[in-house]
C-alpha cells in the first residue's frame, strides 16, 4: 500500500494507519479522505489484516479537524457532497467494518478528527488528547456523523453542550463521559492499543464481525435487534470456528480459529 498522506505498518496482522500531515496537524482534506477510503478497503479485503489502528503523526494531533481552506469555495450543494463522500467512503465504512478498527488518539481530535475517532469501534487516548466539535465557530454543524455518534457515546445532554458551545474536553473528561475507553502515557499509546487488539484478534473472525454489526444495530436503536442477535447466534453454529471453539474449550486448549 502506498498513499500520499498516510503511513502504513502491518505487524502481526494489525495494520497501523498514521495520518501524516503533522505540519497541518493532520487535518482532513480530500486527499486524506481518498487515501483513508482506499486503506479501509484494504482492511476489508486483505486476509492478512485482522485489525487496524488509526492514529496521527507527530506529538500534537490525531486529526485537528478538516482543512478549512477547502470550505471557501463550497455552496450548499458542494458542502452536502463533501459530507456525503466522507460518510460513505470513510466514516461509515470504518464503523461497519467486519474487523476491529480502533483509534489511538495522540493529541487534538477536533471536528472531523473527533468524528473519525468516534467512527472507530472504540478509542484509546494519550494524556494530552483533546476532543471537541467546534463547527459552530465556523457557522456550521458536524458533517461526518458527529451529532449522531457523540450523542450515542456520551448521551444527549453532554453532546448538546459540547456541540453547541464548541468547547474542548481533555482526556480525563472524555474518559469520564465514556468517549474513550483508556488513557495512556503518550509513549505507550500504540503499545497499549496493540495489546488490546492482540487479545481481540485471537477470537473467531466471523463472531467478531457479527458482534460489531449487532452492537452498531443497537447503537442506532434500529428495530428487531434481539431477533437479529438470535439469527446471528444460530447462523454461527454452522461455522467451523464455532465447532473448533467448543472442542477447544472441552479439551482445555487454545482455539485455532480460521474464519470459516
Wavefront OBJ file of the C-alpha trace (Angstrom):
o trace
v 0.000 0.000 0.000
v 1.265 3.433 -0.974
v -0.517 6.681 -0.135
v 0.187 10.407 -0.302
v -0.993 11.294 3.203
v -0.981 8.057 5.195
v 1.806 5.871 6.520
v 1.050 2.164 6.892
v 2.624 -0.534 9.015
v 1.361 -4.119 9.082
v 2.764 -6.075 12.016
v 1.435 -9.426 13.226
v -1.921 -8.937 11.479
v -2.521 -5.435 12.892
v -2.387 -2.578 10.378
v -1.475 0.855 11.738
v -2.654 3.788 9.624
v -0.905 7.042 10.516
v -2.341 10.219 9.018
v 0.824 12.028 8.036
v 0.300 15.790 7.749
v 1.886 16.933 11.020
v 2.591 20.421 9.668
v -1.203 20.801 9.205
v -1.993 18.989 12.474
v -3.114 16.069 10.262
v -6.175 17.988 9.051
v -8.525 16.105 6.762
v -8.509 17.204 3.138
v -9.791 15.421 0.056
v -6.521 13.547 -0.424
v -6.642 12.216 3.124
v -10.254 11.127 2.627
v -9.342 9.339 -0.610
v -6.320 7.666 0.987
v -8.329 6.566 4.011
v -11.037 5.143 1.763
v -8.519 3.012 -0.132
v -6.802 1.922 3.069
v -10.094 0.854 4.635
v -10.885 -1.173 1.512
v -7.579 -2.974 2.102
v -8.632 -3.722 5.677
v -11.873 -5.234 4.411
v -10.255 -7.299 1.674
v -6.792 -8.382 2.848
v -6.991 -11.621 4.884
v -3.605 -10.830 6.444
v -5.155 -7.815 8.180
v -7.196 -8.844 11.222
v -7.490 -5.428 12.899
v -6.373 -1.841 12.411
v -5.316 1.235 14.360
v -5.823 4.807 13.167
v -3.543 7.462 14.646
v -1.873 10.743 13.720
v 1.722 11.720 13.016
v 3.632 13.909 15.428
v 3.107 14.688 19.125
v 0.376 17.327 18.813
v -2.568 15.984 16.877
v -4.595 12.931 15.974
v -6.592 14.982 13.471
v -7.228 18.619 14.380
v -10.217 18.964 12.046
v -10.932 19.458 8.386
v -8.812 21.555 6.053
v -10.843 24.792 6.258
v -9.198 26.208 3.133
v -11.291 23.745 1.111
v -14.521 25.240 2.516
v -14.246 28.696 0.972
v -15.414 27.690 -2.482
v -18.324 25.496 -1.368
v -22.028 26.227 -1.670
v -24.841 24.097 -0.214
v -24.571 21.514 -2.984
v -20.795 21.246 -2.609
v -20.997 21.067 1.187
v -23.542 18.273 1.056
v -21.428 16.362 -1.464
v -18.355 16.780 0.753
v -20.149 15.334 3.775
v -21.782 12.556 1.742
v -18.485 11.447 0.254
v -16.729 11.383 3.601
v -19.526 9.485 5.299
v -19.896 6.856 2.593
v -16.231 6.369 1.732
v -14.628 6.621 5.176
v -16.671 7.121 8.337
v -19.479 4.643 7.674
v -17.022 2.129 6.215
v -14.966 2.295 9.402
v -17.995 1.932 11.663
v -19.336 -1.037 9.705
v -16.016 -2.779 9.070
v -16.130 -6.506 9.872
v -12.733 -6.228 11.547
v -11.940 -4.094 14.608
v -10.671 -0.597 13.808
v -9.500 1.325 16.868
v -8.493 4.975 17.266
v -5.259 5.772 19.103
v -5.829 9.462 19.786
v -2.429 11.080 20.290
v -3.396 14.753 20.616
v -6.067 17.079 19.238
v -9.157 15.290 17.905
v -11.362 18.158 16.824
v -14.187 18.412 14.303
v -13.571 15.783 11.667
v -10.859 14.322 13.875
v -13.267 13.716 16.734
v -15.706 12.269 14.205
v -13.009 9.976 12.812
v -12.205 8.704 16.293
v -15.897 8.159 17.054
v -16.405 6.183 13.846
v -13.837 3.672 15.109
v -15.082 0.748 17.171
v -13.502 2.149 20.321
v -10.855 4.650 21.345
v -7.696 4.945 23.420
v -6.161 8.351 24.074
v -2.910 9.791 25.318
v -2.910 12.016 28.385
v -2.513 15.122 26.208
v -5.509 14.369 23.961
v -8.250 16.957 23.460
v -11.685 16.350 21.953
v -14.317 18.675 20.558
v -16.824 19.524 17.828
v -16.140 23.233 17.208
v -18.019 23.535 13.909
v -20.426 26.145 15.309
v -17.448 28.513 15.453
v -17.448 28.343 11.647
v -21.210 28.736 11.344
v -21.565 25.014 10.610
v -22.530 21.725 12.242
v -20.590 18.460 12.195
v -20.876 16.766 8.805
v -19.194 13.410 9.335
v -21.578 11.921 11.889
v -20.563 13.994 14.895
v -24.051 14.827 16.150
v -25.179 11.216 15.910
v -22.173 9.354 17.283
v -21.410 11.833 20.059
v -24.970 11.525 21.379
v -24.670 7.728 21.251
v -21.422 7.700 23.176
v -21.904 10.346 25.873
v -25.653 10.996 25.953
v -27.871 13.747 24.595
v -27.245 16.390 27.269
v -23.444 16.403 27.159
v -23.456 16.050 23.367
v -25.688 19.120 23.178
v -23.410 21.116 25.463
v -20.201 20.227 23.642
v -21.620 20.734 20.163
v -23.449 23.982 20.922
v -20.539 25.529 22.839
v -17.762 24.248 20.587
v -15.700 23.678 23.732
v -12.905 21.136 24.050
v -12.584 18.472 26.737
v -9.399 16.754 27.894
v -8.675 13.037 28.051
v -9.794 12.680 31.666
v -13.190 14.221 30.935
v -13.513 12.158 27.751
v -12.849 9.021 29.786
v -15.340 10.042 32.477
v -18.023 10.601 29.834
v -17.333 7.295 28.061
v -15.974 8.843 24.881
v -12.726 6.897 25.273
v -12.012 3.510 26.818
v -8.493 4.002 28.148
v -5.940 6.747 28.825
v -2.241 6.120 28.255
v 1.044 7.932 28.522
v 1.851 9.241 25.027
v 4.877 6.966 24.624
v 2.786 3.872 25.476
v -0.330 4.641 23.437
v 0.306 2.413 20.432
v 1.711 -0.395 22.577
v -1.371 -0.378 24.798
v -3.666 -0.287 21.774
v -1.894 -3.231 20.161
v -2.043 -5.156 23.430
v -5.846 -4.960 23.426
v -6.077 -5.848 19.744
v -3.741 -8.813 20.224
v -6.380 -10.280 22.537
v -9.249 -9.477 20.182
v -7.710 -10.916 17.016
v -7.275 -14.239 18.786
v -11.064 -14.640 18.718
v -13.183 -16.066 15.903
v -13.281 -13.566 12.990
v -16.864 -14.341 11.971
v -18.046 -13.905 15.546
v -16.214 -10.587 15.784
v -17.842 -9.352 12.592
v -21.287 -10.390 13.819
v -20.761 -8.737 17.202
v -19.683 -5.456 15.571
v -22.751 -5.484 13.338
v -25.145 -6.235 16.195
v -23.743 -3.583 18.519
v -23.913 -0.989 15.726
v -27.523 -2.030 15.146
v -28.288 -1.411 18.826
v -26.419 1.924 18.884
v -28.736 3.332 16.210
v -31.786 1.927 18.002
v -32.876 0.012 14.960
v -35.791 -2.379 15.261
v -35.621 -6.136 15.824
v -32.182 -6.126 17.434
v -32.937 -9.092 19.674
v -34.208 -11.112 16.721
v -31.122 -10.229 14.700
v -28.965 -11.433 17.577
v -30.899 -14.718 17.725
v -30.425 -15.209 13.982
v -26.694 -14.403 14.144
v -26.252 -16.720 17.126
v -27.897 -19.558 15.240
v -26.046 -18.901 11.984
v -22.662 -19.088 13.680
v -23.350 -22.661 14.771
v -22.831 -23.667 11.138
v -19.265 -22.329 11.142
v -16.123 -24.374 11.590
v -14.965 -21.807 14.126
v -17.898 -22.483 16.453
v -17.162 -26.193 16.358
v -13.473 -25.521 16.978
v -14.297 -23.169 19.839
v -16.464 -25.709 21.632
v -13.968 -28.501 21.027
v -11.034 -26.415 22.266
v -12.962 -25.440 25.385
v -13.753 -29.058 26.222
v -10.170 -30.116 25.500
v -8.848 -27.229 27.618
v -6.662 -25.774 24.859
v -6.494 -22.561 22.884
v -8.817 -22.489 19.890
v -7.373 -22.186 16.397
v -9.902 -20.071 14.563
v -9.729 -19.902 10.769
v -12.577 -17.548 9.917
v -14.673 -20.292 8.368
l 1 2 3 4 5 6 7 8 9 10 11 12 13 14 15 16 17 18 19 20 21 22 23 24 25 26 27 28 29 30 31 32 33 34 35 36 37 38 39 40 41 42 43 44 45 46 47 48 49 50 51 52 53 54 55 56 57 58 59 60 61 62 63 64 65 66 67 68 69 70 71 72 73 74 75 76 77 78 79 80 81 82 83 84 85 86 87 88 89 90 91 92 93 94 95 96 97 98 99 100 101 102 103 104 105 106 107 108 109 110 111 112 113 114 115 116 117 118 119 120 121 122 123 124 125 126 127 128 129 130 131 132 133 134 135 136 137 138 139 140 141 142 143 144 145 146 147 148 149 150 151 152 153 154 155 156 157 158 159 160 161 162 163 164 165 166 167 168 169 170 171 172 173 174 175 176 177 178 179 180 181 182 183 184 185 186 187 188 189 190 191 192 193 194 195 196 197 198 199 200 201 202 203 204 205 206 207 208 209 210 211 212 213 214 215 216 217 218 219 220 221 222 223 224 225 226 227 228 229 230 231 232 233 234 235 236 237 238 239 240 241 242 243 244 245 246 247 248 249 250 251 252 253 254 255 256 257 258 259 260
